[in-house]
Amino acid sequence: MEEAKKGNYTFWVDRGLNKHKIKKLVSEVFSVTVVNVRTINLRGEKKKTYQGKVKIIKPRKKAIVTLKEKEKIDLFEEKKGK
């Protein structure tokens, strides 16, 4: 949430998308101006659970999108308490 206050929003995206496609999709879906896109590829791995079973974690891709100043995405807003 701290990054969202600075204008950086994080999304899980399809591994086949490149930065240009991510920028276009985010700007169309949320009607905002995207300034920068950073991507991180996370590799898949195998982990053992407490019971000794093997759990397979699929590879994923994370995109960090920076918006133009003064713009925000309403999904990431915190609700103010009493």
DAWO-V127343 format. One record per helix or strand of 2 or more residues. SS is the DSSP state (H for helix, E for strand). FROM is the first residue (numbers start at 1). TO is the last residue. If there is no record, write none. Layout:
{{SS;FROM;TO} {SS;FROM;TO}}
//
This chain:
{{H;2;6} {E;8;13} {H;19;30} {E;34;42} {E;45;48} {E;54;57} {E;60;67} {H;74;76}}
//
